[in-house]
Amino acid sequence: MHEANSRRASAEFPTGDSDASRLRDPASESPEEDRRWVEEARLGDPRAFERLVEKYQDRAIAVARRFVRDEELARDVAQEGFVRLYRSLHRYDPEHRFYTWFYRIVVHLAIDATRRRTRVRDLLEARAREPSPTVPDPACSLEQAELRERVAVTLEQVPLKYRMLLVLRDLEGFSSKEISEISGSNHATVRWRLHRAREIFRGHWERGEGGSARDANPTEGTGAPGKVRER
């Protein structure tokens, strides 16, 4: 059953990522630890906040990069996310998961940064033609690198409210429930919008290559995984 779901999922959305390119999710480790560090940071312990930064900074940059497609801007977004986080520690409710609360801050900042960039149409079009600014994995095949670039360019054609869901679910591997917490939408809305987002993406993808069935499933034969299964 899981195998069948995985095959069906990969036909819905191509990630272009190899297993090695996916970051280990820090949120899978000890949410109790996060709550303790937040409480200690609230009480004025600077080392506690530094631990949160060290734990989440790489993933925050990676999430931001999916939206802005610029390494330095992604780092700026992540840094601003931590600044906002520090100022908002008093608002954190320990009944909720820390990492979804924090990623919500980062995603909203990344979307704002992307919207600012779209106001300059010529710059956006030039950006879409540039190669990905991320450092390629030496072990990654040329075909996978080209696929990742095409996925990124196609994503830029998807409206932001749908692009956010594709990035979080299919590229970063968040569950629908976690995306609900990050986006502030209920679970049913997230699932419907995710379905619609994949339809929009698939339409742009197929138009880019003439709409053949093979092109609608570009991960076939590349070794690139599809989205992770629903949780």
Long-range contacts (C-beta under 8 A, 24 or more apart in sequence): 2-229, 5-229, 5-230, 6-225, 6-226, 6-229, 7-226, 9-226, 9-227, 9-228, 9-229, 10-217, 10-219, 10-220, 10-225, 10-226, 10-227, 11-216, 11-217, 11-226, 12-170, 12-198, 12-202, 12-226, 12-227, 13-166, 13-170, 13-198, 13-201, 13-202, 13-226, 13-227, 14-147, 14-151, 14-205, 14-217, 14-218, 14-219, 14-224, 14-226, 15-151, 15-170, 15-171, 15-219, 15-224, 15-225, 15-226, 15-227, 16-144, 16-147, 16-148, 16-149, 16-150, 16-151, 16-152, 16-218, 16-219, 16-222, 16-224, 17-148, 17-171, 17-224, 17-225, 18-137, 18-139, 18-140, 18-144, 18-223, 18-224, 18-225, 19-225, 20-137, 20-139, 20-140, 21-137, 21-140, 22-173, 23-58, 23-59, 23-62, 25-59, 25-173, 26-55, 26-56, 26-58, 26-59, 26-99, 27-59, 27-97, 27-99, 27-100, 29-55, 31-97, 31-98, 31-99, 34-97, 34-98, 34-99, 35-94, 35-98, 38-89, 38-92, 38-94, 38-98, 39-94, 41-86, 41-89, 42-89, 42-90, 49-86, 49-89, 52-82, 52-85, 53-82, 56-99, 56-102, 57-82, 59-172, 60-102, 60-103, 60-106, 62-172, 63-103, 63-106, 63-107, 63-110, 63-167, 63-168, 63-172, 64-106, 64-109, 64-110, 64-113, 65-134, 66-110, 66-155, 66-167, 66-171, 66-172, 67-107, 67-110, 67-111, 67-113, 67-114, 67-163, 67-164, 67-167, 68-110, 68-113, 68-114, 68-117, 69-127, 69-132, 69-133, 69-152, 69-156, 70-127, 70-133, 71-133, 71-134, 73-113, 74-110, 76-113, 77-106, 77-109, 77-110, 77-113, 78-106, 80-109, 81-105, 81-106, 81-109, 84-109, 96-181, 97-178, 97-181, 100-174, 100-178, 100-181, 100-182, 101-181, 103-168, 103-174, 103-182, 104-181, 104-182, 104-183, 104-184, 107-164, 107-168, 107-182, 107-183, 111-160, 111-164, 114-160, 115-160, 124-156, 127-156, 128-153, 128-156, 141-222, 141-223, 143-222, 144-222, 144-223, 144-224, 147-218, 147-219, 147-222, 147-224, 150-208, 150-218, 154-201, 154-204, 154-205, 154-208, 155-201, 157-204, 158-197, 158-200, 158-201, 158-204, 159-200, 161-193, 162-193, 162-196, 162-197, 162-200, 162-201, 163-197, 165-190, 165-193, 165-194, 165-197, 166-194, 166-197, 166-198, 166-201, 169-194, 169-227, 170-198, 170-226, 170-227, 173-227, 173-228, 175-230, 175-231, 176-230, 176-231, 177-231
